[in-house]
Amino acid sequence: MEQKKESPLKRIWALAKSQHTRLKVSIGLAVLGVASGFIPYFCAGKIIIMLLDGTADMDRCIPWLILALVGSLGKVLLTTFSTAQSHIATFSVLAEVRNKCVHKLSNLSMGTLQEQSIGRWKSILVDQIESMEKTLAHLLPEMTSNILAPLVLLIALFGIDWRLALISILTLPIGMIFMMSTMKTYPKKYQESVQIGKKMNDSIVEYVNGIEVIKAFNQGKEAYAGYVDSVNANAGFFYNWMKSSQFGMACYKNICPSVLVGVLPAGLAFYLSGSISSSAFIMVVIMSMGIVGPIIAASSFIDSLAQTGTIIESIETILKAKEQHHPKEYVKLEGTDIEMEHVSFAYEKEKGNVLSDISFTIKQGTMNAFVGPSGSGKSTVTKLIAGFWDVEKGSIRIGGKDIKQIPLAQISDHIAYVSQDNFLFDDTIRENIRMGRENATDREVEEAAKKAGCDEFIRRLEHGYDTMVGGGGAHLSGGERQRIAIARAMLKNAPIVILDEATAYIDPENEAIIQKAISKLVQGKTLIMIAHRLSTIINADHILLVDQGKISARGTHTELLAESTLYQKMWEAHIGVKDGEQA
């Protein structure tokens, strides 16, 4: 049986659980503020009645004038305090939600993370969560108060004359009919707007990230056209949506406040027939004008409520996503031997296995290499060892323990992973290296940089180790970024080192420096390499040849040359390329 979906308001309230007390105070103050706003209407009615009765004088009017002033000031002050409380609560909740989402992301597999684009994650974590500010800070206190206070006023009107009280709210259902004709398509339209906004975000991210390629191949016009098309599609969608909603919303906002259209003629008829006194008639006329305004203000939050329902669904795709289930407490590992037994793995089940029945053992302190054609599954094997995904078929053990029984933090502590495309954060060089070990001193950071062969170029920079590297390390060359990544791995000093084609796209000059740095990094470690250049792994203790997701051969370089036709062809191709480069 399908579970009934909770209302957006209930889900918002659940999300703000830690701030319920503050939000309740805010709602209470907001209700009192709206109620205070009705006091001037009541006072004005009393003064008008005295004027018509001929009993008005300064002494009798001053108390009502003072009360009206107190009501006006009370509304301002109570609303201000209410807004302050709701905003403090809101920004605390938004920070809490963001922290929960980021913490959750760290426990998701790489597959789950890569299912969504960077633009999508950015949209949820930044834009969509931020857009909840209006709902949390204003909807809960203001919508609640703008509904409760008019109800109290309506009850008072029923006490004066039930007939005019009913007539005073007659315009509301008529106006609501027009509004509902527009709002019935709102959920569908808003979902479409989210998807169109996502496409625009993706297009912007793609355009900015690919600007170097766009310029290099003179594709500015074509690439810019795609970006413009996505922005225009977004703008066009909202224009057409607002245009289709214009008539219904205009009727709603003009019909609902027209309470006097019914109250004045009906009240006059009742007065002439003697069924209502002039003072009661005047009081009803004045008080009725204060009912619809707050209700219209409350209804303006309906679209925010629908939007927030969609946003919460997006947030829940993160918070309810399947985690990698690992224990939290560290376990004792017997060395750093790595065993993979009968592992089969697929990124997407419908696309079939990337790895099929893989088994091998890597001994502590040995140098091991995975080689094979592109797309054979080499990187997948190392990423599974690093805990980026959990395997469902087969098992992986590190130090005698199944990897699923080892905390993710402990796996990270034991493995230094250096790839061909290392990411640097938009921070200083010093802090990017220090990420290897957060409590490292400046001296330890600089020592690691020296071992990685990057101290010299860092000190040539204007600000040295305090130089900002730019987003993704954009201010540095590829070789410089790679050396900083190796320095970070050195500082980490993990017992297992994985090098995923770490020198694949490095020029010969930088490769020599990086190879020297790598030799220092791996001393006394368990080393796993994915080799692009076979000449770099001829001294490996153990080479595994991966082909079409399976281990097709294993042994030393000499053994594989003698036994594997595929390895022979790869070696001959590599030597041919190397000879060509030297020529």
C-alpha positions as CSV (number, residue, x, y, z in Angstrom):
1,M,0.0,0.0,0.0
2,E,1.4,3.4,-1.0
3,Q,2.3,5.6,1.9
4,K,0.3,8.9,2.1
5,K,2.5,11.8,1.2
6,E,2.8,14.4,4.0
7,S,1.8,18.0,3.3
8,P,4.5,20.5,2.5
9,L,3.7,22.5,5.7
10,K,4.1,19.4,7.9
11,R,7.4,18.5,6.2
12,I,8.7,22.1,6.7
13,W,7.8,21.9,10.4
14,A,9.6,18.6,10.7
15,L,12.7,20.0,9.0
16,A,12.7,22.9,11.5
17,K,12.5,20.6,14.6
18,S,15.5,22.1,16.3
19,Q,14.0,25.6,16.2
20,H,10.4,24.8,17.1
21,T,10.5,26.9,20.3
22,R,11.8,30.0,18.6
23,L,9.4,29.6,15.7
24,K,6.4,29.2,18.1
25,V,7.5,32.5,19.8
26,S,7.7,34.1,16.4
27,I,4.2,32.9,15.4
28,G,2.7,34.1,18.8
29,L,4.3,37.5,18.3
30,A,3.1,37.7,14.7
31,V,-0.5,36.8,15.8
32,L,-0.4,39.5,18.4
33,G,1.0,41.9,15.8
34,V,-1.8,41.4,13.4
35,A,-4.4,41.6,16.2
36,S,-2.8,44.9,17.3
37,G,-3.3,46.1,13.7
38,F,-7.0,45.8,14.1
39,I,-7.2,48.1,17.1
40,P,-7.0,51.3,15.0
41,Y,-10.0,50.1,13.0
42,F,-12.0,49.5,16.2
43,C,-11.0,52.9,17.6
44,A,-11.8,54.7,14.3
45,G,-15.3,53.1,14.4
46,K,-15.9,54.3,18.0
47,I,-14.8,57.9,17.1
48,I,-17.0,58.0,13.9
49,I,-20.0,56.8,15.9
50,M,-19.4,59.5,18.5
51,L,-19.2,62.1,15.7
52,L,-22.5,60.9,14.1
53,D,-24.2,60.9,17.6
54,G,-22.9,64.4,18.3
55,T,-21.3,63.2,21.5
56,A,-17.7,63.6,20.3
57,D,-15.4,66.0,22.2
58,M,-11.6,66.0,22.7
59,D,-11.7,64.4,26.2
60,R,-13.7,61.5,24.9
61,C,-11.7,61.0,21.7
62,I,-8.2,61.2,23.1
63,P,-8.3,57.8,24.9
64,W,-9.4,56.2,21.6
65,L,-6.7,58.0,19.7
66,I,-4.1,56.9,22.2
67,L,-5.3,53.3,22.0
68,A,-5.2,53.5,18.2
69,L,-1.6,54.7,18.4
70,V,-0.7,51.9,20.9
71,G,-2.2,49.4,18.5
72,S,-0.2,50.8,15.5
73,L,3.0,50.8,17.5
74,G,2.3,47.4,18.9
75,K,1.8,46.0,15.4
76,V,5.2,47.4,14.3
77,L,7.1,46.3,17.3
78,L,5.5,42.8,17.6
79,T,6.0,42.2,13.9
80,T,9.6,43.3,14.1
81,F,10.4,41.0,17.0
82,S,8.5,38.2,15.3
83,T,10.5,38.6,12.1
84,A,13.8,38.7,14.1
85,Q,13.0,35.5,15.9
86,S,11.9,33.7,12.7
87,H,15.0,34.8,10.8
88,I,17.3,33.6,13.6
89,A,15.5,30.3,13.5
90,T,15.5,30.1,9.7
91,F,19.2,30.7,9.2
92,S,20.0,28.2,11.9
93,V,17.8,25.6,10.1
94,L,19.3,26.4,6.7
95,A,22.8,25.9,8.1
96,E,21.7,22.7,9.8
97,V,20.1,21.4,6.5
98,R,23.2,22.2,4.5
99,N,25.5,20.6,7.0
100,K,23.3,17.4,7.0
101,C,23.4,17.3,3.2
102,V,27.1,17.8,3.0
103,H,27.7,15.2,5.7
104,K,25.4,12.8,3.9
105,L,27.2,13.4,0.6
106,S,30.5,12.2,2.3
107,N,28.8,8.9,3.1
108,L,27.4,8.3,-0.4
109,S,29.1,6.2,-3.0
110,M,30.8,7.9,-6.0
111,G,28.2,6.3,-8.2
112,T,25.4,8.1,-6.4
113,L,27.3,11.4,-6.5
114,Q,28.0,11.0,-10.3
115,E,24.4,10.3,-11.1
116,Q,23.7,14.0,-10.8
117,S,25.6,16.8,-12.5
118,I,27.6,19.5,-10.7
119,G,24.9,22.0,-11.6
120,R,22.2,19.9,-10.0
121,W,24.2,19.5,-6.7
122,K,24.9,23.3,-6.7
123,S,21.3,24.1,-7.3
124,I,20.1,22.0,-4.3
125,L,22.9,22.9,-1.9
126,V,23.0,26.6,-2.7
127,D,20.0,27.9,-4.6
128,Q,17.1,25.7,-3.5
129,I,18.0,25.6,0.2
130,E,18.5,29.4,0.2
131,S,15.1,29.9,-1.4
132,M,13.5,28.2,1.6
133,E,14.4,31.4,3.6
134,K,11.2,33.1,2.6
135,T,9.1,30.1,3.5
136,L,10.6,29.5,6.9
137,A,11.2,33.1,8.0
138,H,7.9,34.5,6.7
139,L,5.4,31.7,5.9
140,L,5.2,30.1,9.3
141,P,4.7,33.2,11.4
142,E,3.0,35.5,8.9
143,M,0.7,33.0,7.2
144,T,-0.4,31.6,10.6
145,S,-1.0,35.1,12.0
146,N,-2.7,36.3,8.9
147,I,-5.2,33.5,9.1
148,L,-5.8,33.3,12.9
149,A,-6.2,37.1,13.5
150,P,-8.9,37.6,10.8
151,L,-10.8,34.6,12.2
152,V,-10.9,36.3,15.6
153,L,-12.1,39.5,13.9
154,L,-14.8,37.5,11.9
155,I,-16.0,36.0,15.2
156,A,-16.4,39.6,16.6
157,L,-18.4,40.5,13.4
158,F,-20.7,37.6,13.9
159,G,-21.3,38.9,17.4
160,I,-22.4,42.2,16.0
161,D,-24.5,41.0,13.0
162,W,-24.1,37.5,11.6
163,R,-25.7,38.5,8.2
164,L,-23.2,41.2,7.5
165,A,-20.4,39.0,8.7
166,L,-21.3,36.4,6.1
167,I,-21.6,39.0,3.4
168,S,-18.2,40.5,4.3
169,I,-16.5,37.2,3.4
170,L,-18.6,36.5,0.3
171,T,-16.0,37.9,-2.1
172,L,-13.4,35.4,-0.8
173,P,-14.8,32.2,-2.4
174,I,-15.6,34.1,-5.6
175,G,-12.0,35.3,-5.9
176,M,-10.7,31.9,-4.8
177,I,-12.4,30.3,-7.8
178,F,-10.3,32.4,-10.1
179,M,-7.1,31.7,-8.1
180,M,-7.7,28.0,-8.1
181,S,-8.1,27.9,-11.8
182,T,-4.5,29.2,-12.0
183,M,-3.1,27.2,-9.1
184,K,-4.4,23.8,-10.3
185,T,-1.5,23.6,-12.8
186,Y,1.0,25.1,-10.3
187,P,2.7,21.8,-9.1
188,K,3.3,20.6,-12.6
189,K,4.5,24.0,-13.8
190,Y,6.9,24.4,-10.9
191,Q,8.4,21.0,-11.5
192,E,9.0,22.0,-15.1
193,S,10.6,25.2,-13.9
194,V,13.0,23.2,-11.7
195,Q,14.0,21.0,-14.6
196,I,14.5,24.0,-17.0
197,G,16.5,25.8,-14.3
198,K,18.6,22.6,-13.8
199,K,19.3,22.6,-17.6
200,M,20.3,26.2,-17.5
201,N,22.6,25.6,-14.5
202,D,24.2,22.7,-16.2
203,S,24.7,24.7,-19.4
204,I,26.3,27.6,-17.5
205,V,28.7,25.2,-15.6
206,E,29.6,23.4,-18.9
207,Y,30.2,26.7,-20.7
208,V,32.4,28.1,-17.9
209,N,34.3,24.8,-17.4
210,G,34.8,24.3,-21.1
211,I,35.8,27.9,-22.0
212,E,39.5,26.9,-22.7
213,V,38.4,24.3,-25.2
214,I,35.8,26.6,-26.7
215,K,38.5,29.3,-27.3
216,A,41.1,26.8,-28.5
217,F,38.8,25.4,-31.2
218,N,37.1,28.7,-32.0
219,Q,33.7,27.4,-31.0
220,G,32.6,30.5,-29.1
221,K,29.7,31.2,-31.3
222,E,28.3,27.7,-31.2
223,A,28.9,27.1,-27.5
224,Y,27.6,30.6,-26.6
225,A,24.5,29.9,-28.7
226,G,23.8,26.7,-26.6
227,Y,24.2,28.8,-23.4
228,V,21.9,31.5,-24.7
229,D,19.3,29.0,-25.8
230,S,19.1,27.5,-22.3
231,V,18.9,31.0,-20.7
232,N,16.2,32.1,-23.2
233,A,14.3,28.8,-22.7
234,N,14.3,29.5,-18.9
235,A,13.1,33.1,-19.4
236,G,10.5,32.1,-22.0
237,F,9.0,29.5,-19.8
238,F,8.5,31.9,-16.9
239,Y,7.1,34.6,-19.2
240,N,4.6,32.2,-20.7
241,W,3.7,30.8,-17.2
242,M,3.1,34.3,-15.8
243,K,1.1,35.3,-18.9
244,S,-1.2,32.3,-18.6
245,S,-1.7,33.1,-14.9
246,Q,-2.3,36.8,-15.3
247,F,-6.1,36.9,-15.8
248,G,-6.9,34.5,-12.9
249,M,-4.6,36.2,-10.4
250,A,-5.8,39.7,-11.4
251,C,-9.4,38.7,-10.8
252,Y,-8.5,37.1,-7.5
253,K,-6.6,40.2,-6.2
254,N,-9.3,42.6,-7.3
255,I,-12.5,40.7,-6.3
256,C,-11.4,39.5,-2.8
257,P,-10.8,43.0,-1.3
258,S,-14.2,44.3,-2.6
259,V,-16.0,43.6,0.6
260,L,-17.8,46.9,0.7
261,V,-19.6,46.0,-2.6
262,G,-21.8,43.7,-0.6
263,V,-21.5,45.1,3.0
264,L,-22.6,48.7,2.2
265,P,-25.8,48.1,0.3
266,A,-26.9,45.2,2.5
267,G,-26.0,47.1,5.7
268,L,-27.9,50.1,4.4
269,A,-30.9,47.9,3.7
270,F,-30.8,46.4,7.2
271,Y,-30.4,49.8,8.8
272,L,-33.4,51.3,6.9
273,S,-35.5,48.3,7.8
274,G,-34.5,48.9,11.5
275,S,-32.8,45.5,12.0
276,I,-29.4,47.0,12.8
277,S,-28.3,50.2,14.6
278,S,-26.3,52.9,12.9
279,S,-23.4,52.3,15.3
280,A,-23.3,48.5,14.6
281,F,-23.5,49.2,10.9
282,I,-20.6,51.6,11.0
283,M,-18.5,49.2,13.1
284,V,-19.2,46.3,10.7
285,V,-18.2,48.5,7.7
286,I,-14.9,49.5,9.3
287,M,-14.0,46.1,10.7
288,S,-14.9,44.2,7.6
289,M,-12.2,46.1,5.7
290,G,-9.6,44.5,8.0
291,I,-10.5,40.9,7.2
292,V,-9.6,40.2,3.6
293,G,-6.2,42.0,3.5
294,P,-4.5,39.5,5.9
295,I,-6.1,36.6,4.2
296,I,-4.8,37.7,0.8
297,A,-1.4,38.2,2.4
298,A,-1.6,34.6,3.7
299,S,-2.6,33.3,0.3
300,S,0.5,34.8,-1.3
301,F,2.5,32.1,0.5
302,I,0.6,29.3,-1.3
303,D,3.1,29.3,-4.2
304,S,6.0,29.4,-1.7
305,L,4.5,26.4,0.0
306,A,4.3,24.5,-3.3
307,Q,7.8,25.5,-4.2
308,T,9.1,24.4,-0.8
309,G,7.4,21.0,-1.2
310,T,9.4,20.4,-4.4
311,I,12.6,21.7,-2.8
312,I,12.2,19.4,0.2
313,E,11.8,16.5,-2.2
314,S,15.1,17.5,-3.8
315,I,16.8,17.7,-0.3
316,E,15.3,14.3,0.6
317,T,16.9,12.8,-2.5
318,I,20.2,13.5,-0.6
319,L,19.1,12.8,3.0
320,K,17.4,9.6,2.1
321,A,19.9,8.4,-0.5
322,K,21.4,4.9,0.1
323,E,24.6,5.3,2.1
324,Q,27.7,3.1,2.2
325,H,27.1,1.3,5.4
326,H,30.3,1.1,7.4
327,P,30.8,1.0,11.2
328,K,32.0,4.2,12.9
329,E,34.5,2.8,15.3
330,Y,38.0,1.9,14.0
331,V,39.0,-1.7,13.8
332,K,42.4,-3.4,14.2
333,L,44.0,-4.3,10.8
334,E,46.6,-7.0,10.5
335,G,49.0,-5.2,8.1
336,T,48.0,-3.9,4.7
337,D,47.6,-7.0,2.6
338,I,44.8,-6.4,0.1
339,E,42.6,-9.3,-1.1
340,M,39.9,-9.2,-3.7
341,E,37.8,-12.4,-4.1
342,H,35.4,-13.1,-6.9
343,V,34.3,-9.5,-7.3
344,S,31.8,-8.5,-10.0
345,F,30.8,-4.9,-10.2
346,A,28.5,-2.7,-12.4
347,Y,28.0,1.0,-12.2
348,E,24.5,0.6,-13.6
349,K,23.0,-2.8,-13.5
350,E,21.1,-2.4,-16.8
351,K,24.4,-1.7,-18.6
352,G,26.1,-4.9,-17.4
353,N,29.3,-5.7,-15.3
354,V,32.4,-3.6,-15.6
355,L,34.3,-6.2,-13.6
356,S,33.6,-9.9,-13.7
357,D,34.9,-12.5,-11.1
358,I,38.1,-10.6,-10.2
359,S,40.4,-12.2,-7.6
360,F,43.9,-11.3,-6.6
361,T,46.1,-10.7,-3.5
362,I,48.4,-7.7,-3.0
363,K,51.1,-8.3,-0.3
364,Q,52.2,-5.6,2.2
365,G,55.1,-3.5,1.1
366,T,55.1,-4.7,-2.6
367,M,54.8,-2.7,-5.8
368,N,51.8,-3.8,-7.9
369,A,50.6,-2.6,-11.3
370,F,47.4,-2.8,-13.2
371,V,47.7,-2.6,-17.0
372,G,45.4,-3.1,-19.9
373,P,43.5,-1.4,-22.7
374,S,41.4,1.8,-22.0
375,G,38.1,1.0,-20.5
376,S,39.2,-2.5,-19.3
377,G,38.3,-1.7,-15.7
378,K,41.7,-0.9,-14.2
379,S,40.6,2.4,-12.5
380,T,37.4,0.7,-11.2
381,V,39.5,-1.9,-9.3
382,T,41.6,0.8,-7.5
383,K,38.5,2.8,-6.7
384,L,36.8,-0.2,-5.2
385,I,39.9,-0.8,-3.0
386,A,39.8,2.9,-2.0
387,G,36.2,2.4,-0.9
388,F,34.6,4.8,-3.4
389,W,31.9,2.1,-4.0
390,D,30.8,-1.0,-2.0
391,V,30.7,-4.3,-3.9
392,E,27.5,-6.4,-3.8
393,K,29.1,-9.5,-5.3
394,G,32.4,-10.8,-3.9
395,S,34.5,-9.3,-1.2
396,I,37.5,-7.0,-0.6
397,R,39.7,-7.3,2.4
398,I,42.3,-4.9,3.8
399,G,44.5,-6.2,6.6
400,G,42.3,-9.3,6.9
401,K,39.1,-7.3,7.4
402,D,36.2,-7.1,5.0
403,I,36.2,-3.5,3.7
404,K,32.6,-3.1,4.6
405,Q,33.5,-3.7,8.2
406,I,36.1,-0.9,8.1
407,P,35.0,2.7,8.8
408,L,35.2,4.9,5.7
409,A,37.4,7.3,7.7
410,Q,39.8,4.5,8.5
411,I,40.0,3.4,4.9
412,S,40.8,7.0,3.9
413,D,43.4,7.2,6.6
414,H,45.1,4.1,5.2
415,I,45.1,5.0,1.5
416,A,46.7,7.9,-0.3
417,Y,45.0,8.2,-3.7
418,V,46.8,10.2,-6.5
419,S,45.1,10.4,-9.8
420,Q,45.9,12.0,-13.2
421,D,43.4,14.7,-12.5
422,N,43.8,15.9,-8.9
423,F,41.6,18.6,-7.6
424,L,42.9,21.6,-5.7
425,F,40.6,23.8,-3.7
426,D,40.5,27.6,-4.1
427,D,42.8,28.2,-1.2
428,T,46.5,28.7,-0.6
429,I,49.1,26.1,-1.7
430,R,49.9,25.6,2.0
431,E,46.3,24.7,2.9
432,N,45.9,22.5,-0.1
433,I,49.0,20.4,0.9
434,R,47.9,20.5,4.6
435,M,44.7,18.7,3.6
436,G,46.8,15.5,3.7
437,R,47.0,15.9,7.5
438,E,45.0,18.8,9.0
439,N,47.1,19.0,12.2
440,A,50.4,19.3,10.3
441,T,52.7,22.2,11.1
442,D,53.9,24.7,8.5
443,R,57.3,23.1,8.7
444,E,55.9,19.6,8.0
445,V,53.9,21.0,5.0
446,E,57.1,22.6,3.5
447,E,59.1,19.5,4.1
448,A,56.5,17.4,2.2
449,A,56.7,20.0,-0.6
450,K,60.5,19.7,-0.8
451,K,60.2,15.9,-1.1
452,A,57.6,16.3,-3.8
453,G,59.9,18.6,-5.8
454,C,57.6,21.6,-5.6
455,D,59.3,23.7,-2.9
456,E,61.4,25.5,-5.5
457,F,58.6,26.6,-7.8
458,I,56.4,27.6,-4.9
459,R,59.1,29.9,-3.4
460,R,59.4,31.6,-6.8
461,L,55.8,32.7,-6.6
462,E,55.1,36.2,-5.3
463,H,53.3,35.0,-2.2
464,G,55.1,31.6,-1.9
465,Y,53.1,29.0,0.1
466,D,50.4,31.6,0.7
467,T,49.6,31.9,-3.0
468,M,46.0,31.2,-3.9
469,V,45.7,28.4,-6.5
470,G,42.3,29.4,-7.9
471,G,39.3,27.2,-8.4
472,G,40.5,23.6,-9.3
473,G,44.1,24.9,-9.2
474,A,43.6,27.0,-12.3
475,H,46.5,29.4,-11.5
476,L,49.0,26.5,-11.7
477,S,50.2,24.3,-14.5
478,G,49.3,20.6,-14.7
479,G,52.7,19.5,-13.5
480,E,52.6,21.9,-10.6
481,R,49.2,20.7,-9.6
482,Q,50.3,17.1,-9.7
483,R,53.4,17.8,-7.6
484,I,51.2,19.5,-5.0
485,A,48.9,16.5,-5.0
486,I,51.9,14.2,-4.4
487,A,53.1,16.5,-1.6
488,R,49.6,16.2,0.0
489,A,49.8,12.4,-0.3
490,M,53.3,12.4,1.3
491,L,52.1,14.5,4.2
492,K,49.3,12.0,4.7
493,N,51.9,9.2,5.1
494,A,49.3,6.5,4.5
495,P,50.6,2.9,4.4
496,I,48.8,2.2,1.0
497,V,49.5,4.4,-2.0
498,I,47.3,4.2,-5.2
499,L,48.6,6.0,-8.3
500,D,46.0,6.1,-11.0
501,E,48.0,7.0,-14.1
502,A,49.5,9.9,-12.1
503,T,51.9,10.9,-14.9
504,A,49.7,10.1,-17.9
505,Y,49.5,13.6,-19.3
506,I,52.7,15.1,-17.9
507,D,55.5,16.5,-20.1
508,P,58.8,14.6,-20.0
509,E,60.6,17.3,-17.9
510,N,57.8,17.3,-15.2
511,E,57.5,13.5,-15.4
512,A,61.1,13.1,-14.3
513,I,60.5,15.4,-11.3
514,I,57.3,13.6,-10.5
515,Q,58.7,10.1,-10.8
516,K,61.5,11.1,-8.4
517,A,58.8,12.5,-6.0
518,I,56.8,9.3,-6.3
519,S,59.8,7.1,-5.5
520,K,60.1,9.0,-2.2
521,L,56.4,8.8,-1.6
522,V,56.2,5.0,-1.9
523,Q,59.2,4.0,0.2
524,G,58.1,1.3,2.6
525,K,54.5,1.4,1.3
526,T,52.1,-1.0,-0.4
527,L,52.0,0.5,-3.9
528,I,49.3,0.1,-6.5
529,M,49.8,1.7,-9.8
530,I,47.7,2.0,-13.0
531,A,50.4,2.4,-15.7
532,H,50.0,4.4,-18.8
533,R,53.7,4.0,-19.7
534,L,54.7,0.4,-19.2
535,S,58.4,1.3,-18.8
536,T,57.5,2.7,-15.4
537,I,56.4,-0.6,-14.0
538,I,58.9,-3.1,-15.3
539,N,60.3,-3.5,-11.8
540,A,56.9,-4.2,-10.2
541,D,56.7,-7.2,-8.0
542,H,53.3,-8.1,-9.4
543,I,51.6,-7.0,-12.7
544,L,47.9,-7.7,-13.4
545,L,46.7,-7.5,-17.0
546,V,43.0,-6.4,-17.0
547,D,41.1,-7.0,-20.2
548,Q,37.3,-6.6,-20.6
549,G,36.7,-6.6,-16.9
550,K,38.7,-9.7,-16.1
551,I,42.3,-10.6,-15.1
552,S,43.6,-12.1,-18.2
553,A,47.2,-12.6,-17.0
554,R,49.4,-11.9,-14.0
555,G,53.1,-12.1,-13.1
556,T,56.3,-10.0,-13.4
557,H,57.2,-8.0,-16.5
558,T,59.5,-10.8,-17.8
559,E,56.8,-13.5,-17.2
560,L,54.1,-11.5,-19.0
561,L,56.3,-10.8,-22.0
562,A,56.8,-14.6,-22.3
563,E,53.3,-15.7,-21.6
564,S,50.8,-12.9,-22.7
565,T,50.2,-12.0,-26.3
566,L,48.2,-8.9,-25.3
567,Y,51.0,-7.7,-23.0
568,Q,53.6,-8.3,-25.7
569,K,51.6,-6.1,-28.1
570,M,51.1,-3.4,-25.5
571,W,54.9,-3.4,-24.7
572,E,55.8,-3.2,-28.4
573,A,53.4,-0.4,-29.0
574,H,54.8,1.4,-25.9
575,I,58.4,0.9,-27.1
576,G,57.5,2.1,-30.6
577,V,55.9,5.3,-29.2
578,K,58.9,5.9,-26.9
579,D,61.4,5.5,-29.7
580,G,59.3,7.9,-31.8
581,E,59.4,10.5,-28.9
582,Q,63.2,10.1,-28.6
583,A,63.6,10.4,-32.4
